[in-house]
Amino acid sequence: MPKKVNKISRSLLSWYDREARDLPWRKFGKDKQDPYKVWISEIMLQQTTVSAVIPYFNAFIKKWPTNKELSQASLSEIQRAWSGLGYYSRARNLFECSIIINSRFNNNFPESEKELLKLPGIGAYTAAAISAIAFNNRSVVIDGNIKRVISRLFLLKKPIKSNYNEIWRFTNLVTPDIRVGDFVQALMDLGSQICKPSKPLCESCPLILECDARKNNVELLIPKRIKKNTKPIRNGSAFVIKNNDCVLIYKRKTKGLLAGLDSFPTFGWDNQNDERLNFLKSLNTNKKISNIKHEFTHFTLNMEIYIIDESIAKNLNINIPDDFRWIPIESIENLSFSSLMMKIYKSYLNG
Ligand code: SF4
């Protein structure tokens, strides 16, 4: 086993030297990694693909090149820059974390996993990834791609969801003492570029000779897949309420789905029980402009979109809560909108 383990780390590192993806947060050779960029990239990459992250990352770094600058930004500015990237609690955590890094650590990120774990928005995976990639600490990093690669290399037959300890043990075994950051990123690259879930490109793999799944011709069966449950469907309604070229916008609650983001009034879909939206129940309109479908990770949303025009809004004498704002339609794109709200807005424009 030690021979196989050494071979894996050596082959993978030399493959990385030749084939590493040139990503905007990466540094190569003797250049030092920038912990701030590693942190931003790791937070953005949670549940999001590299290709979707790159333009957001570049715009973010252009606007806030260091943590010091980011810590002086407002939450709504950060939410605006995050708009469309999804999982919006990440933007709020980023804002809170950046202030702590500025005030308690003088803009220097802590290096150990233990200290990183105390920061908002940094869980076990992200702490290990930052510690390894930014500081070259010997942390054991396990993401979805790495789970698959390790399961195949060592022929781990259990489904990855129920096999964390075994995967951790083998990942720990293959993690070298030097160039840990490069090794971790090499494993990630291998998983996304070569050892793909349903079509692994074994003929191009630098680890083909070490791979037990390949030797046994079972790479397509490892890791064992569990049949996914189909997602539940939720139904809701959204209201574009117009008045003098303005539309009614409010800020969502600071907890739960799309927390703290700007929104058209909606109801029926998010289990929020937001009393500020009770006035919607008195709206009696049948001017539906369209239906949209939107995918969240844990459910599919069917949203009906209604327009309430000025005459109806005025005549209904609706009791609009104080913290709702009338926003000029041409300024909508400056709001911190989620991709769901952008979809509703576009549907309104096309309607
Ligand atoms: S040989 Fe194939 S299955 Fe094994 S690690 Fe490489 S790409 Fe994955």
Boltz pocket constraint, residues with backbone or C-beta under 6 A from the ligand:
constraints:
  - pocket:
      binder: B
      contacts: [[A, 149], [A, 152], [A, 153], [A, 194], [A, 195], [A, 196], [A, 200], [A, 201], [A, 202], [A, 203], [A, 205], [A, 206], [A, 207], [A, 208], [A, 211], [A, 212], [A, 213], [A, 214], [A, 219]]
      max_distance: 6.0
